[in-house]
Amino acid sequence: MASKTLTSINILTKFQHILNVASRLHQDLKENMASKTLTSGAGTGEGTGDGLVVSS
């Protein structure tokens, strides 16, 4: 009986850790997207296009 409770707590702790990591990744992603749009929204597309043309 005690081992079942410990296993449940262990699973919940791991699940909580996964949620924390996921929310942190999501926050980083949102910040990255926001900074990219602010600094160079359409500029990035043009830049890579020019680079491809030059290399080929």
mmJSON file of the N, C-alpha and C atoms, coordinates in Angstrom:
{"data_MODEL":{"atom_site":{
"group_PDB":["ATOM","ATOM","ATOM","ATOM","ATOM","ATOM","ATOM","ATOM","ATOM","ATOM","ATOM","ATOM","ATOM","ATOM","ATOM","ATOM","ATOM","ATOM","ATOM","ATOM","ATOM","ATOM","ATOM","ATOM","ATOM","ATOM","ATOM","ATOM","ATOM","ATOM","ATOM","ATOM","ATOM","ATOM","ATOM","ATOM","ATOM","ATOM","ATOM","ATOM","ATOM","ATOM","ATOM","ATOM","ATOM","ATOM","ATOM","ATOM","ATOM","ATOM","ATOM","ATOM","ATOM","ATOM","ATOM","ATOM","ATOM","ATOM","ATOM","ATOM","ATOM","ATOM","ATOM","ATOM","ATOM","ATOM","ATOM","ATOM","ATOM","ATOM","ATOM","ATOM","ATOM","ATOM","ATOM","ATOM","ATOM","ATOM","ATOM","ATOM","ATOM","ATOM","ATOM","ATOM","ATOM","ATOM","ATOM","ATOM","ATOM","ATOM","ATOM","ATOM","ATOM","ATOM","ATOM","ATOM","ATOM","ATOM","ATOM","ATOM","ATOM","ATOM","ATOM","ATOM","ATOM","ATOM","ATOM","ATOM","ATOM","ATOM","ATOM","ATOM","ATOM","ATOM","ATOM","ATOM","ATOM","ATOM","ATOM","ATOM","ATOM","ATOM","ATOM","ATOM","ATOM","ATOM","ATOM","ATOM","ATOM","ATOM","ATOM","ATOM","ATOM","ATOM","ATOM","ATOM","ATOM","ATOM","ATOM","ATOM","ATOM","ATOM","ATOM","ATOM","ATOM","ATOM","ATOM","ATOM","ATOM","ATOM","ATOM","ATOM","ATOM","ATOM","ATOM","ATOM","ATOM","ATOM","ATOM","ATOM","ATOM","ATOM","ATOM","ATOM","ATOM","ATOM","ATOM","ATOM"],
"id":[1,2,3,4,5,6,7,8,9,10,11,12,13,14,15,16,17,18,19,20,21,22,23,24,25,26,27,28,29,30,31,32,33,34,35,36,37,38,39,40,41,42,43,44,45,46,47,48,49,50,51,52,53,54,55,56,57,58,59,60,61,62,63,64,65,66,67,68,69,70,71,72,73,74,75,76,77,78,79,80,81,82,83,84,85,86,87,88,89,90,91,92,93,94,95,96,97,98,99,100,101,102,103,104,105,106,107,108,109,110,111,112,113,114,115,116,117,118,119,120,121,122,123,124,125,126,127,128,129,130,131,132,133,134,135,136,137,138,139,140,141,142,143,144,145,146,147,148,149,150,151,152,153,154,155,156,157,158,159,160,161,162,163,164,165,166,167,168],
"type_symbol":["N","C","C","N","C","C","N","C","C","N","C","C","N","C","C","N","C","C","N","C","C","N","C","C","N","C","C","N","C","C","N","C","C","N","C","C","N","C","C","N","C","C","N","C","C","N","C","C","N","C","C","N","C","C","N","C","C","N","C","C","N","C","C","N","C","C","N","C","C","N","C","C","N","C","C","N","C","C","N","C","C","N","C","C","N","C","C","N","C","C","N","C","C","N","C","C","N","C","C","N","C","C","N","C","C","N","C","C","N","C","C","N","C","C","N","C","C","N","C","C","N","C","C","N","C","C","N","C","C","N","C","C","N","C","C","N","C","C","N","C","C","N","C","C","N","C","C","N","C","C","N","C","C","N","C","C","N","C","C","N","C","C","N","C","C","N","C","C"],
"label_atom_id":["N","CA","C","N","CA","C","N","CA","C","N","CA","C","N","CA","C","N","CA","C","N","CA","C","N","CA","C","N","CA","C","N","CA","C","N","CA","C","N","CA","C","N","CA","C","N","CA","C","N","CA","C","N","CA","C","N","CA","C","N","CA","C","N","CA","C","N","CA","C","N","CA","C","N","CA","C","N","CA","C","N","CA","C","N","CA","C","N","CA","C","N","CA","C","N","CA","C","N","CA","C","N","CA","C","N","CA","C","N","CA","C","N","CA","C","N","CA","C","N","CA","C","N","CA","C","N","CA","C","N","CA","C","N","CA","C","N","CA","C","N","CA","C","N","CA","C","N","CA","C","N","CA","C","N","CA","C","N","CA","C","N","CA","C","N","CA","C","N","CA","C","N","CA","C","N","CA","C","N","CA","C","N","CA","C","N","CA","C","N","CA","C","N","CA","C"],
"label_alt_id":[null,null,null,null,null,null,null,null,null,null,null,null,null,null,null,null,null,null,null,null,null,null,null,null,null,null,null,null,null,null,null,null,null,null,null,null,null,null,null,null,null,null,null,null,null,null,null,null,null,null,null,null,null,null,null,null,null,null,null,null,null,null,null,null,null,null,null,null,null,null,null,null,null,null,null,null,null,null,null,null,null,null,null,null,null,null,null,null,null,null,null,null,null,null,null,null,null,null,null,null,null,null,null,null,null,null,null,null,null,null,null,null,null,null,null,null,null,null,null,null,null,null,null,null,null,null,null,null,null,null,null,null,null,null,null,null,null,null,null,null,null,null,null,null,null,null,null,null,null,null,null,null,null,null,null,null,null,null,null,null,null,null,null,null,null,null,null,null],
"label_comp_id":["MET","MET","MET","ALA","ALA","ALA","SER","SER","SER","LYS","LYS","LYS","THR","THR","THR","LEU","LEU","LEU","THR","THR","THR","SER","SER","SER","ILE","ILE","ILE","ASN","ASN","ASN","ILE","ILE","ILE","LEU","LEU","LEU","THR","THR","THR","LYS","LYS","LYS","PHE","PHE","PHE","GLN","GLN","GLN","HIS","HIS","HIS","ILE","ILE","ILE","LEU","LEU","LEU","ASN","ASN","ASN","VAL","VAL","VAL","ALA","ALA","ALA","SER","SER","SER","ARG","ARG","ARG","LEU","LEU","LEU","HIS","HIS","HIS","GLN","GLN","GLN","ASP","ASP","ASP","LEU","LEU","LEU","LYS","LYS","LYS","GLU","GLU","GLU","ASN","ASN","ASN","MET","MET","MET","ALA","ALA","ALA","SER","SER","SER","LYS","LYS","LYS","THR","THR","THR","LEU","LEU","LEU","THR","THR","THR","SER","SER","SER","GLY","GLY","GLY","ALA","ALA","ALA","GLY","GLY","GLY","THR","THR","THR","GLY","GLY","GLY","GLU","GLU","GLU","GLY","GLY","GLY","THR","THR","THR","GLY","GLY","GLY","ASP","ASP","ASP","GLY","GLY","GLY","LEU","LEU","LEU","VAL","VAL","VAL","VAL","VAL","VAL","SER","SER","SER","SER","SER","SER"],
"label_asym_id":["A","A","A","A","A","A","A","A","A","A","A","A","A","A","A","A","A","A","A","A","A","A","A","A","A","A","A","A","A","A","A","A","A","A","A","A","A","A","A","A","A","A","A","A","A","A","A","A","A","A","A","A","A","A","A","A","A","A","A","A","A","A","A","A","A","A","A","A","A","A","A","A","A","A","A","A","A","A","A","A","A","A","A","A","A","A","A","A","A","A","A","A","A","A","A","A","A","A","A","A","A","A","A","A","A","A","A","A","A","A","A","A","A","A","A","A","A","A","A","A","A","A","A","A","A","A","A","A","A","A","A","A","A","A","A","A","A","A","A","A","A","A","A","A","A","A","A","A","A","A","A","A","A","A","A","A","A","A","A","A","A","A","A","A","A","A","A","A"],
"label_entity_id":["1","1","1","1","1","1","1","1","1","1","1","1","1","1","1","1","1","1","1","1","1","1","1","1","1","1","1","1","1","1","1","1","1","1","1","1","1","1","1","1","1","1","1","1","1","1","1","1","1","1","1","1","1","1","1","1","1","1","1","1","1","1","1","1","1","1","1","1","1","1","1","1","1","1","1","1","1","1","1","1","1","1","1","1","1","1","1","1","1","1","1","1","1","1","1","1","1","1","1","1","1","1","1","1","1","1","1","1","1","1","1","1","1","1","1","1","1","1","1","1","1","1","1","1","1","1","1","1","1","1","1","1","1","1","1","1","1","1","1","1","1","1","1","1","1","1","1","1","1","1","1","1","1","1","1","1","1","1","1","1","1","1","1","1","1","1","1","1"],
"label_seq_id":[1,1,1,2,2,2,3,3,3,4,4,4,5,5,5,6,6,6,7,7,7,8,8,8,9,9,9,10,10,10,11,11,11,12,12,12,13,13,13,14,14,14,15,15,15,16,16,16,17,17,17,18,18,18,19,19,19,20,20,20,21,21,21,22,22,22,23,23,23,24,24,24,25,25,25,26,26,26,27,27,27,28,28,28,29,29,29,30,30,30,31,31,31,32,32,32,33,33,33,34,34,34,35,35,35,36,36,36,37,37,37,38,38,38,39,39,39,40,40,40,41,41,41,42,42,42,43,43,43,44,44,44,45,45,45,46,46,46,47,47,47,48,48,48,49,49,49,50,50,50,51,51,51,52,52,52,53,53,53,54,54,54,55,55,55,56,56,56],
"pdbx_PDB_ins_code":[null,null,null,null,null,null,null,null,null,null,null,null,null,null,null,null,null,null,null,null,null,null,null,null,null,null,null,null,null,null,null,null,null,null,null,null,null,null,null,null,null,null,null,null,null,null,null,null,null,null,null,null,null,null,null,null,null,null,null,null,null,null,null,null,null,null,null,null,null,null,null,null,null,null,null,null,null,null,null,null,null,null,null,null,null,null,null,null,null,null,null,null,null,null,null,null,null,null,null,null,null,null,null,null,null,null,null,null,null,null,null,null,null,null,null,null,null,null,null,null,null,null,null,null,null,null,null,null,null,null,null,null,null,null,null,null,null,null,null,null,null,null,null,null,null,null,null,null,null,null,null,null,null,null,null,null,null,null,null,null,null,null,null,null,null,null,null,null],
"Cartn_x":[0.828,0.0,0.871,1.873,2.746,3.511,3.913,4.677,3.806,2.521,1.615,1.518,1.429,1.351,2.628,3.764,5.044,5.139,4.686,4.729,3.858,2.69,1.794,2.436,3.048,3.703,4.845,5.595,6.711,6.224,5.143,4.581,4.103,3.424,2.937,4.088,5.154,6.315,6.94,7.066,7.63,6.722,5.427,4.472,4.573,4.699,4.822,6.095,7.168,8.445,8.298,7.619,7.4,6.597,5.569,4.76,5.588,6.447,7.297,8.227,8.862,9.776,9.019,7.841,7.055,6.643,6.222,5.784,6.977,8.146,9.341,9.735,9.683,9.989,9.004,7.733,6.703,6.947,7.344,7.63,8.818,9.873,11.044,10.651,9.814,9.387,8.622,7.712,6.942,7.869,8.858,9.778,10.619,11.07,11.858,11.048,9.805,8.955,8.73,8.486,8.228,9.452,10.635,11.839,12.159,11.92,12.178,11.254,9.986,9.043,9.395,9.838,10.166,11.416,12.465,13.739,13.726,13.279,13.353,12.228,11.06,9.917,10.053,9.901,9.981,11.435,12.304,13.71,14.385,13.985,14.639,14.358,13.12,12.767,13.567,13.678,14.43,15.906,16.43,17.846,18.208,17.395,17.709,17.532,16.532,16.32,17.527,18.038,19.225,20.409,20.566,21.683,21.626,20.412,20.263,20.617,20.187,20.454,21.954,22.63,24.075,24.813,24.401,25.143,24.937,23.786,23.523,23.922],
"Cartn_y":[-1.204,0.0,1.266,1.292,2.46,2.653,1.555,1.669,2.234,1.911,2.479,3.996,4.448,5.889,6.577,5.979,6.548,6.609,5.56,5.543,6.654,6.85,7.913,9.286,9.501,10.784,10.988,9.926,9.998,10.374,9.756,10.042,11.487,11.94,13.318,14.316,13.998,14.897,14.996,13.846,13.86,14.632,14.436,15.133,16.644,17.048,18.475,19.042,18.266,18.707,18.889,17.939,18.033,19.285,19.554,20.759,22.024,22.051,23.227,23.454,22.381,22.499,22.966,22.388,22.745,24.211,24.689,26.091,27.033,26.62,27.452,27.508,26.36,26.332,27.191,27.098,27.882,29.37,29.757,31.168,31.644,30.818,31.173,31.339,30.417,30.46,31.744,32.117,33.347,34.559,34.597,35.732,35.78,34.61,34.561,35.059,34.599,35.013,36.52,37.048,38.483,39.296,38.873,39.643,39.548,38.366,38.217,39.112,39.145,39.975,41.443,41.833,43.242,43.647,42.832,43.241,43.111,41.951,41.761,40.85,41.424,40.626,40.162,41.079,40.712,40.704,41.369,41.456,40.103,39.168,37.867,37.126,37.188,36.494,37.022,38.332,38.943,38.58,38.606,38.316,36.906,35.94,34.565,34.37,35.035,34.92,35.415,36.574,37.121,36.177,35.634,34.722,33.509,32.974,31.796,32.124,33.27,33.662,33.807,34.425,34.637,33.31,32.372,31.12,30.259,30.342,29.502,30.245],
"Cartn_z":[0.0,0.0,0.0,0.841,0.917,-0.383,-1.014,-2.259,-3.378,-3.358,-4.367,-4.227,-2.983,-2.739,-3.193,-2.883,-3.302,-4.815,-5.486,-6.946,-7.51,-6.945,-7.41,-7.24,-6.077,-5.816,-6.8,-7.069,-8.005,-9.399,-9.834,-11.16,-11.228,-10.183,-10.155,-10.192,-9.479,-9.457,-10.843,-11.512,-12.863,-13.813,-13.677,-14.532,-14.322,-13.072,-12.745,-13.37,-13.323,-13.908,-15.414,-16.061,-17.508,-17.841,-17.043,-17.268,-17.113,-16.101,-15.882,-17.063,-17.538,-18.673,-19.908,-20.134,-21.313,-21.278,-20.121,-20.046,-20.211,-19.725,-19.894,-21.369,-22.05,-23.479,-24.258,-23.884,-24.556,-24.381,-23.167,-22.893,-23.726,-23.793,-24.598,-26.056,-26.532,-27.929,-28.213,-27.303,-27.498,-27.544,-26.643,-26.607,-27.878,-28.34,-29.574,-30.761,-30.867,-31.971,-31.927,-30.732,-30.584,-30.993,-30.557,-30.878,-32.367,-32.972,-34.4,-35.215,-34.83,-35.582,-35.432,-34.243,-34.016,-34.793,-34.728,-35.325,-36.837,-37.34,-38.786,-39.266,-39.472,-39.895,-41.322,-42.266,-43.675,-44.148,-43.407,-43.785,-43.868,-43.002,-42.998,-44.295,-44.769,-46.013,-47.189,-47.255,-48.354,-48.251,-47.041,-46.842,-47.28,-46.87,-47.241,-48.741,-49.304,-50.749,-51.52,-51.123,-51.78,-51.618,-50.405,-50.157,-51.057,-51.243,-52.089,-53.535,-53.987,-55.372,-55.591,-54.627,-54.759,-54.792,-53.902,-53.816,-55.061,-55.686,-56.863,-58.122],
"occupancy":[1.0,1.0,1.0,1.0,1.0,1.0,1.0,1.0,1.0,1.0,1.0,1.0,1.0,1.0,1.0,1.0,1.0,1.0,1.0,1.0,1.0,1.0,1.0,1.0,1.0,1.0,1.0,1.0,1.0,1.0,1.0,1.0,1.0,1.0,1.0,1.0,1.0,1.0,1.0,1.0,1.0,1.0,1.0,1.0,1.0,1.0,1.0,1.0,1.0,1.0,1.0,1.0,1.0,1.0,1.0,1.0,1.0,1.0,1.0,1.0,1.0,1.0,1.0,1.0,1.0,1.0,1.0,1.0,1.0,1.0,1.0,1.0,1.0,1.0,1.0,1.0,1.0,1.0,1.0,1.0,1.0,1.0,1.0,1.0,1.0,1.0,1.0,1.0,1.0,1.0,1.0,1.0,1.0,1.0,1.0,1.0,1.0,1.0,1.0,1.0,1.0,1.0,1.0,1.0,1.0,1.0,1.0,1.0,1.0,1.0,1.0,1.0,1.0,1.0,1.0,1.0,1.0,1.0,1.0,1.0,1.0,1.0,1.0,1.0,1.0,1.0,1.0,1.0,1.0,1.0,1.0,1.0,1.0,1.0,1.0,1.0,1.0,1.0,1.0,1.0,1.0,1.0,1.0,1.0,1.0,1.0,1.0,1.0,1.0,1.0,1.0,1.0,1.0,1.0,1.0,1.0,1.0,1.0,1.0,1.0,1.0,1.0,1.0,1.0,1.0,1.0,1.0,1.0],
"B_iso_or_equiv":[0.0,0.0,0.0,0.0,0.0,0.0,0.0,0.0,0.0,0.0,0.0,0.0,0.0,0.0,0.0,0.0,0.0,0.0,0.0,0.0,0.0,0.0,0.0,0.0,0.0,0.0,0.0,0.0,0.0,0.0,0.0,0.0,0.0,0.0,0.0,0.0,0.0,0.0,0.0,0.0,0.0,0.0,0.0,0.0,0.0,0.0,0.0,0.0,0.0,0.0,0.0,0.0,0.0,0.0,0.0,0.0,0.0,0.0,0.0,0.0,0.0,0.0,0.0,0.0,0.0,0.0,0.0,0.0,0.0,0.0,0.0,0.0,0.0,0.0,0.0,0.0,0.0,0.0,0.0,0.0,0.0,0.0,0.0,0.0,0.0,0.0,0.0,0.0,0.0,0.0,0.0,0.0,0.0,0.0,0.0,0.0,0.0,0.0,0.0,0.0,0.0,0.0,0.0,0.0,0.0,0.0,0.0,0.0,0.0,0.0,0.0,0.0,0.0,0.0,0.0,0.0,0.0,0.0,0.0,0.0,0.0,0.0,0.0,0.0,0.0,0.0,0.0,0.0,0.0,0.0,0.0,0.0,0.0,0.0,0.0,0.0,0.0,0.0,0.0,0.0,0.0,0.0,0.0,0.0,0.0,0.0,0.0,0.0,0.0,0.0,0.0,0.0,0.0,0.0,0.0,0.0,0.0,0.0,0.0,0.0,0.0,0.0,0.0,0.0,0.0,0.0,0.0,0.0],
"pdbx_formal_charge":[null,null,null,null,null,null,null,null,null,null,null,null,null,null,null,null,null,null,null,null,null,null,null,null,null,null,null,null,null,null,null,null,null,null,null,null,null,null,null,null,null,null,null,null,null,null,null,null,null,null,null,null,null,null,null,null,null,null,null,null,null,null,null,null,null,null,null,null,null,null,null,null,null,null,null,null,null,null,null,null,null,null,null,null,null,null,null,null,null,null,null,null,null,null,null,null,null,null,null,null,null,null,null,null,null,null,null,null,null,null,null,null,null,null,null,null,null,null,null,null,null,null,null,null,null,null,null,null,null,null,null,null,null,null,null,null,null,null,null,null,null,null,null,null,null,null,null,null,null,null,null,null,null,null,null,null,null,null,null,null,null,null,null,null,null,null,null,null],
"auth_seq_id":[1,1,1,2,2,2,3,3,3,4,4,4,5,5,5,6,6,6,7,7,7,8,8,8,9,9,9,10,10,10,11,11,11,12,12,12,13,13,13,14,14,14,15,15,15,16,16,16,17,17,17,18,18,18,19,19,19,20,20,20,21,21,21,22,22,22,23,23,23,24,24,24,25,25,25,26,26,26,27,27,27,28,28,28,29,29,29,30,30,30,31,31,31,32,32,32,33,33,33,34,34,34,35,35,35,36,36,36,37,37,37,38,38,38,39,39,39,40,40,40,41,41,41,42,42,42,43,43,43,44,44,44,45,45,45,46,46,46,47,47,47,48,48,48,49,49,49,50,50,50,51,51,51,52,52,52,53,53,53,54,54,54,55,55,55,56,56,56],
"auth_comp_id":["MET","MET","MET","ALA","ALA","ALA","SER","SER","SER","LYS","LYS","LYS","THR","THR","THR","LEU","LEU","LEU","THR","THR","THR","SER","SER","SER","ILE","ILE","ILE","ASN","ASN","ASN","ILE","ILE","ILE","LEU","LEU","LEU","THR","THR","THR","LYS","LYS","LYS","PHE","PHE","PHE","GLN","GLN","GLN","HIS","HIS","HIS","ILE","ILE","ILE","LEU","LEU","LEU","ASN","ASN","ASN","VAL","VAL","VAL","ALA","ALA","ALA","SER","SER","SER","ARG","ARG","ARG","LEU","LEU","LEU","HIS","HIS","HIS","GLN","GLN","GLN","ASP","ASP","ASP","LEU","LEU","LEU","LYS","LYS","LYS","GLU","GLU","GLU","ASN","ASN","ASN","MET","MET","MET","ALA","ALA","ALA","SER","SER","SER","LYS","LYS","LYS","THR","THR","THR","LEU","LEU","LEU","THR","THR","THR","SER","SER","SER","GLY","GLY","GLY","ALA","ALA","ALA","GLY","GLY","GLY","THR","THR","THR","GLY","GLY","GLY","GLU","GLU","GLU","GLY","GLY","GLY","THR","THR","THR","GLY","GLY","GLY","ASP","ASP","ASP","GLY","GLY","GLY","LEU","LEU","LEU","VAL","VAL","VAL","VAL","VAL","VAL","SER","SER","SER","SER","SER","SER"],
"auth_asym_id":["A","A","A","A","A","A","A","A","A","A","A","A","A","A","A","A","A","A","A","A","A","A","A","A","A","A","A","A","A","A","A","A","A","A","A","A","A","A","A","A","A","A","A","A","A","A","A","A","A","A","A","A","A","A","A","A","A","A","A","A","A","A","A","A","A","A","A","A","A","A","A","A","A","A","A","A","A","A","A","A","A","A","A","A","A","A","A","A","A","A","A","A","A","A","A","A","A","A","A","A","A","A","A","A","A","A","A","A","A","A","A","A","A","A","A","A","A","A","A","A","A","A","A","A","A","A","A","A","A","A","A","A","A","A","A","A","A","A","A","A","A","A","A","A","A","A","A","A","A","A","A","A","A","A","A","A","A","A","A","A","A","A","A","A","A","A","A","A"],
"auth_atom_id":["N","CA","C","N","CA","C","N","CA","C","N","CA","C","N","CA","C","N","CA","C","N","CA","C","N","CA","C","N","CA","C","N","CA","C","N","CA","C","N","CA","C","N","CA","C","N","CA","C","N","CA","C","N","CA","C","N","CA","C","N","CA","C","N","CA","C","N","CA","C","N","CA","C","N","CA","C","N","CA","C","N","CA","C","N","CA","C","N","CA","C","N","CA","C","N","CA","C","N","CA","C","N","CA","C","N","CA","C","N","CA","C","N","CA","C","N","CA","C","N","CA","C","N","CA","C","N","CA","C","N","CA","C","N","CA","C","N","CA","C","N","CA","C","N","CA","C","N","CA","C","N","CA","C","N","CA","C","N","CA","C","N","CA","C","N","CA","C","N","CA","C","N","CA","C","N","CA","C","N","CA","C","N","CA","C","N","CA","C","N","CA","C","N","CA","C"],
"pdbx_PDB_model_num":[1,1,1,1,1,1,1,1,1,1,1,1,1,1,1,1,1,1,1,1,1,1,1,1,1,1,1,1,1,1,1,1,1,1,1,1,1,1,1,1,1,1,1,1,1,1,1,1,1,1,1,1,1,1,1,1,1,1,1,1,1,1,1,1,1,1,1,1,1,1,1,1,1,1,1,1,1,1,1,1,1,1,1,1,1,1,1,1,1,1,1,1,1,1,1,1,1,1,1,1,1,1,1,1,1,1,1,1,1,1,1,1,1,1,1,1,1,1,1,1,1,1,1,1,1,1,1,1,1,1,1,1,1,1,1,1,1,1,1,1,1,1,1,1,1,1,1,1,1,1,1,1,1,1,1,1,1,1,1,1,1,1,1,1,1,1,1,1]
}}}
